Amino acid sequence: MQRLKRNVTFRQALSINISAIIGAGIFTVSGVAAGLAGPSSIISILIGAIIAIFTGMSFAELAHMYAREGGNYEYSREVMGSYAGYIAGFIWIIATIISGAAVALSFGGYFESIIKFANAEVVAALLIIILSIINYFGVKHSARFSSILIAINIAILLIFGFIGLFFIKMSNFKPFFPHGITGMLAASSFIFFAYTGFARVTMLGEEIEEPRKTIPRAIILSIAISAAIYMLVMTALIGIVPYANIANSESPLAYGIYYATKSPLASYIIAIGAMIATINVDLTMILGLSRVVFAMSRDKDLPKSLAKINKYGAPSRAIVFSSLVMILAIFTIDFKNIIAFSNAAALTSYAIANLAALKLSLLNKNKKEKMLFKSSYFFIIPILGFLLTLTMLSFLTRFSIMLDFWVLIIITIYYVFVRAERERHGLPLTMYKKLPKKKNW
């Protein structure tokens, strides 16, 4: 069996997860949230983090029990069976391909606005190629590059936050609930998607040192750190510019810093921060996507040839395959109509993870010593996570929900076909083999 090298430290795992969360979204979502909730969007950020924590704790418990490559694909098939694994794996792959292509196009758009003769789609494809090469040379190089990018990105956000604090006008915080509690909750559901990278580290279960400890800590801590930075940024933004001014802005942070300082340079620096964020998000998306493809191909749920590991300890063919499909999506998918589907697909995967964590907690209710969270009432957490996930789904467009439904139907048909073919040829329904236990797990 192909084995990966366990050489990702806690600090690198945390960096990967924060990079997946603090992406370009905060540079744009802040304006939409302000339009929905006004100053109370500051509380919306905290509520969004709490919603993410419930599902994050479910992932943490699953990672503590099953520290393997592939994240929710492996967790779901281990706890709930091969069908659940199929659904969780394929739906996550589709969501990531669409999201990764959209993020790359966002970078291409920024680049095109600076270099007028550039083509956004070509730039996006070149970005995917460059990031794939970095991933090809192993997770260590990817993690180090990601650490550098996230350090720069966080520094830019902190500079924005602290500069903004000197220009705050308290009058901008009145009224605090201009659209009532309903507006605040609507903003919370929108902001939740700014946290959806919190499960990225679970894809690297076989490459992380002491994964049973490292992964849960990285999930919870990355959400907490991201929430603190988001709240600082939103407080500064609302304080320096009336929320109505940024409600429809495509770059609210750049607009806000220019509004306060009248400095084009400051606005330019924020724009660079947004571009760095898009690079980092796509880097971790390719990293996570290739690991899920690797895990599924190793189990023969995808072609086994994709499970090849190169001399750098990276699943090279899975990386190449993931990148090529993402590039194909850049040139073929109409993102105006389909991008919301990626959120629906991600939420579907989260719902399955919560159900898996619920079943796991019930199966081990008399074996608390095996669990990360040893409380007899832990089962409440995945239940809340599941219900909140469904609530988030209800805020999406009808088109995205229906598309999600039909994709699930297609995956189910494919699963039944593959299962029937394996039974017809007398093959096992899954080629999965348990990995040997190790002390540092």
C-alpha positions as CSV (number, residue, x, y, z in Angstrom):
1,M,0.0,0.0,0.0
2,Q,1.2,3.5,-0.9
3,R,2.2,5.4,2.3
4,L,2.8,9.1,2.8
5,K,5.4,10.7,5.1
6,R,4.3,11.9,8.5
7,N,6.3,15.2,8.6
8,V,3.7,18.0,9.1
9,T,4.1,19.7,12.5
10,F,1.3,21.2,14.6
11,R,2.4,24.8,13.6
12,Q,2.3,23.9,9.9
13,A,-1.1,22.1,10.3
14,L,-2.5,25.2,12.0
15,S,-1.0,27.4,9.3
16,I,-2.7,25.3,6.6
17,N,-6.0,25.5,8.3
18,I,-5.9,29.2,8.9
19,S,-4.8,29.7,5.3
20,A,-7.9,27.8,4.2
21,I,-10.2,30.0,6.4
22,I,-8.7,33.5,6.1
23,G,-9.0,33.7,2.3
24,A,-10.1,36.4,-0.1
25,G,-13.6,36.1,1.4
26,I,-13.0,38.5,4.3
27,F,-11.9,41.2,1.7
28,T,-15.4,41.0,0.2
29,V,-17.8,39.3,2.6
30,S,-17.4,42.1,5.1
31,G,-19.2,44.5,2.8
32,V,-22.1,42.1,2.2
33,A,-22.4,41.4,5.9
34,A,-22.4,45.1,6.7
35,G,-25.2,45.6,4.3
36,L,-27.3,42.9,5.9
37,A,-26.7,43.7,9.5
38,G,-25.0,47.1,9.8
39,P,-22.8,47.4,13.0
40,S,-24.3,44.2,14.4
41,S,-22.3,42.3,11.7
42,I,-19.6,42.3,14.4
43,I,-21.8,40.0,16.4
44,S,-22.6,38.0,13.3
45,I,-19.0,37.1,12.9
46,L,-19.0,35.6,16.4
47,I,-22.2,33.7,15.7
48,G,-20.7,32.4,12.5
49,A,-17.7,31.2,14.4
50,I,-19.9,29.4,17.0
51,I,-21.8,27.7,14.2
52,A,-18.5,26.6,12.6
53,I,-17.3,25.3,16.0
54,F,-20.1,22.8,16.3
55,T,-19.2,21.1,13.1
56,G,-15.5,21.7,13.8
57,M,-15.8,19.7,17.0
58,S,-17.5,16.8,15.1
59,F,-14.5,16.8,12.7
60,A,-12.1,16.9,15.6
61,E,-13.7,13.9,17.2
62,L,-13.7,11.9,14.0
63,A,-10.0,12.9,13.3
64,H,-9.1,11.8,16.8
65,M,-10.6,8.3,16.1
66,Y,-9.6,7.9,12.5
67,A,-6.4,9.9,11.6
68,R,-6.2,9.0,7.9
69,E,-5.8,10.7,4.6
70,G,-9.0,11.9,2.9
71,G,-10.8,13.6,5.8
72,N,-14.6,13.2,5.7
73,Y,-14.4,10.6,2.9
74,E,-12.6,8.2,5.3
75,Y,-14.5,9.2,8.4
76,S,-17.9,8.7,6.7
77,R,-17.1,5.4,5.1
78,E,-15.5,4.1,8.3
79,V,-18.5,5.0,10.6
80,M,-21.4,4.9,8.2
81,G,-20.4,2.7,5.4
82,S,-19.1,2.9,1.8
83,Y,-22.1,4.7,0.4
84,A,-21.7,7.6,2.9
85,G,-18.0,7.7,2.0
86,Y,-18.8,7.9,-1.7
87,I,-21.2,10.8,-1.2
88,A,-18.9,12.7,1.2
89,G,-15.9,12.2,-1.0
90,F,-17.4,13.0,-4.4
91,I,-19.5,15.9,-3.2
92,W,-16.5,17.4,-1.6
93,I,-14.3,16.9,-4.7
94,I,-16.9,18.7,-6.9
95,A,-17.3,21.6,-4.4
96,T,-13.6,22.1,-4.2
97,I,-13.0,22.0,-7.9
98,I,-15.7,24.7,-8.4
99,S,-14.5,26.8,-5.5
100,G,-10.8,26.5,-6.5
101,A,-11.6,27.6,-10.0
102,A,-13.6,30.5,-8.8
103,V,-10.9,31.7,-6.4
104,A,-8.3,31.4,-9.2
105,L,-10.5,33.5,-11.4
106,S,-10.8,36.1,-8.6
107,F,-7.0,36.4,-8.6
108,G,-7.1,36.6,-12.4
109,G,-9.6,39.5,-12.2
110,Y,-7.4,41.4,-9.7
111,F,-4.4,40.8,-11.9
112,E,-6.3,41.9,-15.0
113,S,-7.3,45.2,-13.3
114,I,-3.6,45.9,-12.7
115,I,-2.2,44.6,-16.0
116,K,-4.8,45.7,-18.5
117,F,-3.7,43.4,-21.4
118,A,-3.8,40.2,-19.2
119,N,-6.5,37.6,-19.6
120,A,-8.2,36.6,-16.3
121,E,-8.8,33.0,-17.3
122,V,-5.3,32.5,-18.6
123,V,-3.8,34.0,-15.4
124,A,-6.1,31.8,-13.3
125,A,-4.9,28.7,-15.2
126,L,-1.2,29.7,-14.8
127,L,-1.8,30.2,-11.1
128,I,-3.2,26.7,-10.7
129,I,-0.1,25.3,-12.6
130,I,2.4,27.1,-10.4
131,L,0.6,26.1,-7.2
132,S,0.5,22.5,-8.4
133,I,4.2,22.5,-9.0
134,I,4.7,23.7,-5.4
135,N,2.4,20.9,-4.2
136,Y,4.3,18.3,-6.4
137,F,7.4,18.8,-4.3
138,G,5.7,17.6,-1.1
139,V,3.5,18.9,1.7
140,K,6.5,20.4,3.6
141,H,7.2,22.9,0.8
142,S,3.4,23.6,0.5
143,A,3.1,24.2,4.2
144,R,6.2,26.5,4.3
145,F,5.0,28.5,1.4
146,S,1.5,28.7,2.9
147,S,3.0,29.8,6.2
148,I,4.8,32.7,4.5
149,L,1.6,33.8,2.6
150,I,-0.7,33.6,5.7
151,A,1.8,35.6,7.8
152,I,1.8,38.4,5.2
153,N,-2.0,38.2,4.9
154,I,-2.6,38.4,8.6
155,A,-0.1,41.2,8.9
156,I,-2.1,43.2,6.3
157,L,-5.4,42.5,8.1
158,L,-3.9,43.5,11.5
159,I,-2.5,46.7,10.0
160,F,-5.9,47.5,8.6
161,G,-7.5,46.8,11.9
162,F,-5.1,48.8,14.1
163,I,-5.0,51.8,11.7
164,G,-8.7,51.8,11.5
165,L,-9.0,52.0,15.3
166,F,-7.5,55.5,15.1
167,F,-10.1,56.7,12.7
168,I,-13.2,55.2,14.4
169,K,-16.3,57.4,14.7
170,M,-18.7,56.1,17.4
171,S,-21.6,57.6,15.5
172,N,-21.1,54.9,12.8
173,F,-22.2,52.2,15.3
174,K,-25.7,53.8,15.6
175,P,-28.1,52.2,15.2
176,F,-26.4,49.0,16.1
177,F,-29.3,46.8,14.8
178,P,-30.5,48.7,11.7
179,H,-32.2,45.7,10.3
180,G,-33.1,44.0,13.5
181,I,-32.1,40.6,14.8
182,T,-33.2,39.0,11.6
183,G,-30.6,41.0,9.6
184,M,-27.9,40.0,12.1
185,L,-28.8,36.3,11.7
186,A,-28.9,36.6,7.9
187,A,-25.4,38.0,8.0
188,S,-24.3,35.2,10.3
189,S,-25.4,32.6,7.8
190,F,-23.5,34.4,5.1
191,I,-20.3,34.9,7.2
192,F,-20.3,31.2,8.1
193,F,-19.0,30.5,4.6
194,A,-15.9,32.6,5.5
195,Y,-15.0,29.8,8.0
196,T,-15.6,26.8,5.7
197,G,-12.0,25.9,5.3
198,F,-11.7,24.7,8.9
199,A,-11.7,21.0,7.8
200,R,-8.9,21.3,5.3
201,V,-6.3,19.9,7.7
202,T,-8.3,16.6,8.1
203,M,-7.4,15.7,4.5
204,L,-3.8,15.2,5.6
205,G,-4.3,12.6,8.3
206,E,-1.4,10.5,7.3
207,E,1.1,13.3,6.8
208,I,0.6,15.1,10.2
209,E,2.7,14.3,13.3
210,E,0.6,13.0,16.1
211,P,-2.6,13.5,14.2
212,R,-5.0,12.4,16.9
213,K,-3.8,15.4,18.9
214,T,-2.7,17.8,16.2
215,I,-5.8,17.8,14.0
216,P,-8.4,18.6,16.7
217,R,-6.2,21.4,18.1
218,A,-5.6,22.9,14.7
219,I,-9.3,22.9,13.9
220,I,-10.5,24.5,17.0
221,L,-7.7,27.0,17.3
222,S,-7.8,28.1,13.7
223,I,-11.5,28.9,14.0
224,A,-10.8,30.9,17.2
225,I,-7.9,32.9,15.6
226,S,-9.8,33.6,12.5
227,A,-12.8,34.8,14.4
228,A,-10.7,37.2,16.5
229,I,-9.1,38.7,13.3
230,Y,-12.4,38.9,11.5
231,M,-14.0,40.8,14.5
232,L,-11.1,43.2,14.7
233,V,-11.3,43.9,10.9
234,M,-15.1,44.3,11.0
235,T,-15.0,46.6,14.0
236,A,-12.4,48.9,12.4
237,L,-14.3,48.8,9.0
238,I,-17.7,49.7,10.5
239,G,-16.1,52.4,12.7
240,I,-14.3,54.3,10.0
241,V,-16.9,54.3,7.3
242,P,-20.8,54.2,7.4
243,Y,-21.9,50.7,6.7
244,A,-24.3,51.8,3.9
245,N,-21.2,53.1,1.9
246,I,-19.7,49.6,1.8
247,A,-22.8,47.4,1.4
248,N,-22.3,47.1,-2.3
249,S,-18.6,47.5,-2.6
250,E,-16.6,44.7,-4.2
251,S,-13.5,45.7,-2.2
252,P,-14.8,47.1,1.1
253,L,-11.5,47.0,3.0
254,A,-9.7,48.8,0.3
255,Y,-12.5,51.4,0.1
256,G,-12.5,51.7,3.9
257,I,-8.8,52.3,4.3
258,Y,-8.8,54.9,1.5
259,Y,-11.9,56.6,3.1
260,A,-10.0,56.9,6.4
261,T,-6.5,57.7,5.2
262,K,-7.0,59.2,1.7
263,S,-3.9,57.2,0.8
264,P,-4.0,55.3,-2.6
265,L,-0.9,53.3,-1.4
266,A,-2.8,52.0,1.7
267,S,-5.7,50.9,-0.6
268,Y,-3.2,49.3,-3.0
269,I,-1.7,47.3,-0.1
270,I,-5.1,45.9,0.9
271,A,-5.7,44.9,-2.7
272,I,-2.3,43.0,-2.7
273,G,-3.5,41.3,0.5
274,A,-6.6,40.1,-1.3
275,M,-4.5,38.7,-4.1
276,I,-2.2,36.9,-1.6
277,A,-5.2,35.5,0.1
278,T,-6.5,34.0,-3.1
279,I,-3.2,32.4,-3.8
280,N,-3.1,30.8,-0.4
281,V,-6.6,29.5,-0.5
282,D,-6.0,27.8,-3.9
283,L,-2.7,26.3,-2.6
284,T,-4.5,24.6,0.3
285,M,-7.4,23.6,-2.0
286,I,-5.1,21.8,-4.3
287,L,-3.4,20.2,-1.3
288,G,-6.6,19.0,0.2
289,L,-8.3,18.0,-3.1
290,S,-5.3,15.9,-4.2
291,R,-5.4,14.0,-0.8
292,V,-9.0,13.1,-1.1
293,V,-8.5,11.9,-4.7
294,F,-5.5,9.9,-3.5
295,A,-7.5,8.3,-0.6
296,M,-10.4,7.4,-2.9
297,S,-8.1,6.0,-5.6
298,R,-6.1,4.0,-3.1
299,D,-9.5,2.4,-2.1
300,K,-10.3,2.0,-5.8
301,D,-13.3,4.3,-5.6
302,L,-11.4,6.3,-8.2
303,P,-8.8,4.8,-10.7
304,K,-6.0,3.2,-8.7
305,S,-3.4,4.8,-11.0
306,L,-4.0,8.1,-9.2
307,A,-2.6,6.7,-5.9
308,K,1.0,7.0,-7.1
309,I,3.4,8.7,-4.6
310,N,6.5,10.5,-6.0
311,K,10.0,10.6,-4.5
312,Y,9.0,13.8,-2.6
313,G,6.3,11.9,-0.7
314,A,3.5,13.6,-2.5
315,P,0.6,12.0,-4.4
316,S,1.8,13.4,-7.7
317,R,-0.8,11.9,-10.1
318,A,-3.6,13.0,-7.8
319,I,-2.1,16.5,-7.8
320,V,-1.9,16.6,-11.6
321,F,-5.4,15.2,-12.0
322,S,-6.9,17.7,-9.5
323,S,-5.1,20.6,-11.1
324,L,-6.2,19.7,-14.7
325,V,-9.8,19.3,-13.7
326,M,-9.7,22.6,-11.9
327,I,-8.2,24.3,-15.0
328,L,-10.8,22.7,-17.2
329,A,-13.5,24.2,-14.8
330,I,-12.0,27.7,-15.2
331,F,-12.7,27.6,-19.0
332,T,-16.0,25.8,-19.0
333,I,-18.2,26.5,-16.0
334,D,-20.6,29.5,-15.8
335,F,-19.8,30.6,-12.3
336,K,-22.6,33.2,-12.1
337,N,-25.1,30.3,-12.0
338,I,-23.2,27.5,-10.3
339,I,-20.8,29.0,-7.7
340,A,-23.5,28.9,-5.0
341,F,-23.6,25.1,-5.5
342,S,-20.1,24.7,-4.1
343,N,-21.5,26.1,-0.8
344,A,-24.4,23.6,-0.9
345,A,-22.1,20.7,-1.6
346,A,-19.7,21.7,1.2
347,L,-22.6,21.9,3.6
348,T,-23.8,18.5,2.5
349,S,-20.4,17.1,3.3
350,Y,-20.5,18.8,6.7
351,A,-24.0,17.3,7.4
352,I,-22.6,13.8,6.7
353,A,-19.7,14.5,9.0
354,N,-22.0,15.6,11.8
355,L,-24.1,12.4,11.4
356,A,-20.9,10.3,11.4
357,A,-19.8,12.0,14.7
358,L,-23.2,11.4,16.2
359,K,-23.1,7.7,15.4
360,L,-19.5,7.5,16.6
361,S,-20.4,9.1,20.0
362,L,-23.4,6.7,20.4
363,L,-21.3,3.7,19.5
364,N,-18.7,4.6,22.1
365,K,-21.0,5.9,24.9
366,N,-19.6,3.2,27.2
367,K,-16.0,3.7,26.0
368,K,-15.4,7.3,26.8
369,E,-11.7,6.7,27.2
370,K,-11.4,6.3,23.4
371,M,-13.1,9.6,22.7
372,L,-11.6,13.1,22.4
373,F,-14.5,14.7,24.2
374,K,-15.4,12.4,27.0
375,S,-18.6,14.0,28.1
376,S,-21.7,11.8,28.1
377,Y,-23.6,14.7,26.4
378,F,-21.2,15.2,23.5
379,F,-23.8,13.7,21.1
380,I,-25.6,17.1,21.4
381,I,-22.8,18.8,19.6
382,P,-23.1,16.8,16.3
383,I,-26.9,17.1,16.5
384,L,-26.6,20.9,16.7
385,G,-24.0,20.9,14.0
386,F,-26.3,18.9,11.7
387,L,-29.3,21.2,12.4
388,L,-27.2,24.3,11.9
389,T,-25.8,22.9,8.7
390,L,-29.3,22.4,7.4
391,T,-30.2,25.9,8.5
392,M,-27.3,27.3,6.4
393,L,-28.5,25.3,3.4
394,S,-31.9,26.9,3.7
395,F,-30.3,30.3,3.1
396,L,-28.9,29.3,-0.3
397,T,-30.6,29.8,-3.6
398,R,-33.2,27.3,-4.8
399,F,-31.0,26.6,-7.9
400,S,-28.0,25.6,-5.8
401,I,-30.0,23.3,-3.5
402,M,-31.7,21.6,-6.5
403,L,-28.4,21.1,-8.3
404,D,-26.9,19.7,-5.1
405,F,-29.9,17.2,-4.9
406,W,-29.4,16.1,-8.5
407,V,-25.6,15.7,-8.1
408,L,-26.4,13.4,-5.1
409,I,-28.7,11.4,-7.3
410,I,-26.0,11.0,-10.0
411,I,-23.4,10.0,-7.4
412,T,-25.8,7.4,-6.0
413,I,-26.5,5.9,-9.4
414,Y,-22.7,5.7,-10.1
415,Y,-22.2,4.0,-6.7
416,V,-24.9,1.4,-7.4
417,F,-23.4,0.7,-10.8
418,V,-19.8,0.3,-9.4
419,R,-21.1,-1.9,-6.6
420,A,-23.0,-4.1,-9.0
421,E,-20.0,-4.4,-11.2
422,R,-17.8,-5.5,-8.3
423,E,-20.4,-8.1,-7.2
424,R,-20.7,-9.4,-10.7
425,H,-17.0,-10.0,-11.0
426,G,-16.7,-11.4,-7.5
427,L,-14.6,-8.5,-6.2
428,P,-14.8,-7.0,-2.7
429,L,-17.1,-4.0,-2.5
430,T,-14.1,-2.0,-1.3
431,M,-10.4,-2.4,-1.5
432,Y,-9.9,-0.5,1.7
433,K,-7.4,-1.9,4.2
434,K,-6.9,-0.6,7.7
435,L,-3.6,1.1,8.3
436,P,-1.5,-0.4,11.1
437,K,-1.7,1.3,14.4
438,K,1.2,3.4,15.5
439,K,2.1,4.7,18.9
440,N,2.3,8.3,17.8
441,W,-1.3,8.2,16.5
